[in-house]
Amino acid sequence: MNTDKAYLLGLIIGGGVFGNAEDVFIIKLPYKKWGSYISNPARAGQIINDILCSVGQMFRAIYNLAVQYETLPGGTWKILCEGDNTPVKDDLQRYGIHCEGEIRTDVDISQVVRDLVDDNLKRRFIAGLADTIGSMAKSQRRFTDEHQIISFEINGYNYKFVCDLCNLLYSINCIPDQINWNHPNIHCPGNPYYKQWNKGFKLRILLDQYAQFGAFAFRTKAEASRENRRLQQQQHVAEMCETREIRVKQSTIHPAENDMRLPEQIRGGHYLHFRHFCAVMGCEHAPYDKICPLFNQVGELINPFPILCKDLQVNIQEIIDSDSLLSQRTYTIMDVSVASLLQIYNDDSSQLLYGVNGHNGYPISQIMQAVAYVIANNNELTGKRPIGGYIEVIQRHITGDPSITVEFRKPELLTPLVIVLNGKGALVGANNPEVYRRLVARDTNNQYKLIVRQITEEDLRNA
């Protein structure tokens, strides 16, 4: 192993795709808008130079392969590696890596990591990954431009690869800021009927941190890093996972928690925070002493119903009809004043409505989001999100019609509240911690993994 080979292995693992041909394989660079020739022709020219000069020279020297490139619509680039690729395959197979299809989908990098015997080799291997799957878009940030991020974006369900990469970064003191795991508890924590949850992984690192300990071989990536860092007003230091504060919000139980594509270690569990995954996988840096206390609050942190589901009224009705627990409810239909709801919200935005006791009921904050959706005109929505914020939409409609009402369908048990108007509808799940906590148990084989059983009518009647 030398530094150039370490880099090429990172490049191949990050973007390599192998077919049946013995004389060519490709490396995909999914740069999207950042790498678009139309959006930024100067940057595209630099990418060409990086491919032909930097990458091309290394492939010729290490594997005697010639390099060409192709551009695809949307900013994706392909590096074509041509020649006898047997030496490349031999190296990969020696590390237990199968040369079939998209490498990173099911790659295990643990044997490669063992050969990265010093920080320089590790940095060069990581640079290969960063040059392929490290997103440098300015939109990669923590809330504002002040915290710029490099995001390693990985498709598929290879949790071990993401965990091993995170630990490799730790070993060179490059502390990741966040991992968005490819899981419904991360990508759609509020709506169990949302099916497009499988959006891949994002391993995110503060750009200040990566600039100090990581590396790029592509000059275009290095220059983009400097440009993005200039958007910041100050330097930022990453904090170790063991000491980071954990903030959690309530999340819904999603049927895809049992998706067979998830690894067995993860499948069937419900996760309260992205670092909860790390604890279940046994990461040495997981904040176990912060995760375990959350289990005492689990009734407040999970919801077996949608926290908020917005859709066309006909689709909401289909959801109710297809669920035996929801369809068998007796609903009281009420026309509710939007102005009165806004007054309740302004008085106490944490208030629960229509509860059986002071500890359960429907959160007024979620009700208001649902109301904003059903009263909004089409030009006030981006998809299902109100433009400018849901309170602003509500205030505008009250100004136009102070007597405006929406239809509430309140069930006799604390299943979701149904809100409808203008052919649109929403489901709002109740907070019901005493009932919900009885649904949760720890997995017998992993004390950090939470298993949530399906709620029943008996659970609700015995509240």
Secondary structure, 3 states (H helix, E strand, C coil): CCHHHHHHHHHHHHHEEECCCCCEEEEEEECHHHHCCCCCHHHHHHHHHHHHHHHHHHHHHHHCCEEEEEECCCCEEEEEEECCCHHHHHHHHHCCCCCCEEHHHCCCCHHHHHHCCCHHHHHHHHHHHHHHHEECCCCCECCCCCCEEEEEEECCCCHHHHHHHHHHHHHCCCCCCEEECCCHHHHCCCCCCCCCCCCCEEEEEEHHHHHHHCCCCCHHHHHHHHHHHCCCCCCCCCCCCCCCCCCCCCEECCHHHHCCCCCCCCCCCECCCHHHHHHHCCCCCCCHHHHHHHHHHHHHHEECCCCEEEEEHHHHHHHHHCCHHHHCCCEEEEEEEHHHHHHHHHHCCCCEECCCCCCCEEEHHHHHHHHHHHHCCHHHEECCEECCCHHHHHHHHHHHCCCCEEEEEEECCCCCEEEEECCEEEEECCECHHHHHHHEEEECCEEEEEEECCCCHHHHHCC
